[in-house]
Amino acid sequence: EKSIIILTRVDPHKGYDNLEPLVMQELSGYTVHLIIGNGMIDNRDQKAWGKKFEKVGMKFLVRSTIKGFEKFDLLKRSALLYFPTRFEGFGIPPLEAAYCGTAVACSDLPVLREFGKDAFTYGNPEDKNCIGKTILKALQSMDKIEKNKLRIKKIGKM
């Protein structure tokens, strides 16, 4: 499915507001699902982002918390998890995405590299150009997830 999922919280360090790198013509036809685990973004912001995505042929959907089975269903159907966090304690969403066989474009943080190794595609979320290339590269590298499937499944069962 041509979906990109973002699992985040409304915290500045989580990167929930770092959507600009996804607004690109190369992603025309994709739907971006912003799933916020706590709170919601302002309606004006939602509409503004919706218009930006629409200009490049994309859809933008925002939801607050969803049930676990819904999250995993969406992860399994999505082409990519975008995870532009600026700080992370462990980084559960990328692990969940990889466990579901979904490509991951995420911040280049030591904690994410520790368990993601070469299964994820890393970039600097503060550099729009860099993370944009990371997103496109991740969408082209499903083999990375496939190669690491057993290792990721072992981590997921811990």
Steps between C-alpha positions, in 0.01 A plus 500: 500500500629850424494613862755662723441480873637726772459377858580781739405714798446874519845576641755724326773235522282234334493681164121495462532840333770391253271414208648729235744237365202282402348773283655404167379421152676163506249385763192597298226243558608422855289553811677624812349370824608711797410301812542702818517308826420794725288798416441642155640769272305818443225488233659791314830313487323185377331695221823680405689169479212345308525775238878460470468126443210546260713732281736211428224240454510350850240448771549587867310332783540574872377281782551493871565175678402179327462148633797266475344273239416806283858625528648166394249465217595846372872424539461178301317684221737799490801534276698706751528615860642854519656557843673843521558502876766731643547293817403145579516278807458175307300554181219247501315617181787419259536156655122442470506612136793275411332212682199556271723507191468875447794713382633755751640850436619636833734736678863405516517445876725247679206334677321438168818369335559268796213271415412622150848444364473490119125418499409870526590793277644789702515874448518836673145622569626857535621496139194489272705397197678221687189350661311536170763286328483259795123461449536426128789261560305312770205454265738334253667270751252239619783250464657654813198399708483157339872436567456588868163332555618224735715733711215754531248228588732378781525852643124540471438190708708622795 
